[in-house]
Amino acid sequence: MLAESLKDVSAETLYQPRGVIGVSLKIIKAFGWVCRLGGAALSRALRGVAPQTAYVIRKYSRLINKGTEKLNSVSKGAIVSALRSVGIPKKESEIIAEFLLWII
């Protein structure tokens, strides 16, 4: 029964979710790279929109890069645990995770 229903599904449909997750993961890793190179400039840009997020990004910009490099999946829990593993406190890592998921 399952094999018959899979015959009707094209190859693009089967691989689409993986592609979306892969792109989201690349966006998050690119954000970590941007934080490392320009965390101060990014925090200044965000200061008017989200002052607390801007402060956290400025303070932990290098650690955000290290944490995002460890990611294998895109979820709030995975991002928080990756950021906590590099030394960012829980409250700040949750702020960063919410901001990253908002970007995507």
Contacts in CASP RR format, 6 or more apart in sequence:
PFRMAT RR
TARGET T0000
AUTHOR 0000-0000-0000
METHOD contacts of the structure
MODEL  1
MLAESLKDVSAETLYQPRGVIGVSLKIIKAFGWVCRLGGAALSRALRGVA
PQTAYVIRKYSRLINKGTEKLNSVSKGAIVSALRSVGIPKKESEIIAEFL
LWII
6 14 0 8 1.000
21 73 0 8 1.000
21 74 0 8 1.000
22 74 0 8 1.000
24 74 0 8 1.000
24 104 0 8 1.000
25 71 0 8 1.000
25 72 0 8 1.000
25 73 0 8 1.000
25 74 0 8 1.000
27 103 0 8 1.000
27 104 0 8 1.000
28 68 0 8 1.000
28 71 0 8 1.000
28 74 0 8 1.000
28 79 0 8 1.000
28 100 0 8 1.000
28 104 0 8 1.000
29 68 0 8 1.000
29 69 0 8 1.000
29 71 0 8 1.000
31 64 0 8 1.000
31 68 0 8 1.000
31 100 0 8 1.000
31 103 0 8 1.000
32 64 0 8 1.000
32 65 0 8 1.000
32 67 0 8 1.000
32 68 0 8 1.000
32 69 0 8 1.000
33 65 0 8 1.000
33 68 0 8 1.000
34 42 0 8 1.000
35 42 0 8 1.000
35 57 0 8 1.000
35 61 0 8 1.000
35 62 0 8 1.000
35 64 0 8 1.000
35 65 0 8 1.000
36 61 0 8 1.000
36 62 0 8 1.000
36 64 0 8 1.000
36 65 0 8 1.000
38 61 0 8 1.000
39 57 0 8 1.000
39 58 0 8 1.000
39 61 0 8 1.000
40 58 0 8 1.000
40 61 0 8 1.000
42 54 0 8 1.000
42 57 0 8 1.000
42 58 0 8 1.000
42 61 0 8 1.000
43 54 0 8 1.000
43 55 0 8 1.000
43 57 0 8 1.000
43 58 0 8 1.000
43 61 0 8 1.000
44 54 0 8 1.000
45 54 0 8 1.000
46 53 0 8 1.000
46 54 0 8 1.000
46 57 0 8 1.000
47 54 0 8 1.000
48 54 0 8 1.000
50 99 0 8 1.000
52 95 0 8 1.000
53 95 0 8 1.000
53 96 0 8 1.000
53 99 0 8 1.000
56 92 0 8 1.000
56 95 0 8 1.000
56 96 0 8 1.000
57 64 0 8 1.000
57 96 0 8 1.000
57 99 0 8 1.000
59 92 0 8 1.000
60 83 0 8 1.000
60 88 0 8 1.000
60 92 0 8 1.000
60 96 0 8 1.000
63 83 0 8 1.000
63 86 0 8 1.000
63 87 0 8 1.000
63 88 0 8 1.000
64 83 0 8 1.000
64 88 0 8 1.000
64 96 0 8 1.000
66 86 0 8 1.000
67 82 0 8 1.000
67 83 0 8 1.000
67 85 0 8 1.000
67 86 0 8 1.000
68 79 0 8 1.000
68 82 0 8 1.000
68 83 0 8 1.000
70 82 0 8 1.000
70 85 0 8 1.000
70 86 0 8 1.000
71 78 0 8 1.000
71 79 0 8 1.000
71 82 0 8 1.000
72 78 0 8 1.000
74 101 0 8 1.000
74 104 0 8 1.000
76 94 0 8 1.000
76 97 0 8 1.000
76 98 0 8 1.000
76 101 0 8 1.000
77 97 0 8 1.000
79 93 0 8 1.000
79 96 0 8 1.000
79 97 0 8 1.000
79 100 0 8 1.000
79 101 0 8 1.000
80 90 0 8 1.000
80 93 0 8 1.000
80 94 0 8 1.000
80 97 0 8 1.000
83 92 0 8 1.000
83 93 0 8 1.000
83 96 0 8 1.000
83 97 0 8 1.000
84 90 0 8 1.000
84 93 0 8 1.000
88 96 0 8 1.000
END
